[in-house]
Structure formats: structure tokens, C-alpha cells
Amino acid sequence: MDMNRVRQILSSPADIKVMYNGSSIWIDELHEDQEMVTCHLRGPLEERTQVAVSELIEE
């Protein structure tokens, strides 16, 4: 995925499915200077982690 698409997803009211390492995630925040996002798994576990934008896949 690229930075522009992450910006679009964050500003969209739609529920856009994004995958990281085979798991469905929510993107919480974009860190443009590092090309990273803070995200968490969809579901009851809300442990947040930072991952590279390039590792995200839109379904």
C-alpha cells in the first residue's frame, strides 16, 4: 500500500478492509515522516503496534 491510499482510508467513512501479516486490522494513525502506521487487530484485542505502510494490503 502507499501513503496516499492510507490517507484516503483514514478519511473515508467506509469500512475498508486492510490486512497486515494475514490479519484484518484497523489503521489508527499515519506517521508520514517514518512511512509507518499505528494499527490494531479488528476485534476485542486492542493492542496497538506500528508497522510499515508498505506491509499493508487492501482487500
Protein Blocks (a to p, Z undefined) as FASTA:
>chain_A
ZZklmmmmmmpcbdcdddeehiacddfbdcfknopacdddedjblcdcdddfklpccZZ
